[in-house]
């Protein structure tokens, strides 16, 4: 029996063929939402391997942009912050 949180229409039953050749009912998986930049409100673009835990063996550096605040802020917000710091000097 599914947990109460799974008993919603959003998680509809799907027929899945198992390796043994049988058709069984599976509930559709929920994936977490993609990241959102706290400053600009835009979606953070991440590599496909980083999303939904699809590749656990990949290193963290390959799943995040290699720049300051990579994976936390959008490129526009990082650019604004760097310009703001330089102009303050």
Secondary structure as UniProt FT lines:
FT   HELIX           4..6
FT   TURN            9..10
FT   STRAND          13..17
FT   TURN            19..20
FT   STRAND          23..27
FT   TURN            38..40
FT   HELIX           48..53
FT   HELIX           60..63
FT   TURN            68..72
FT   HELIX           75..88
//
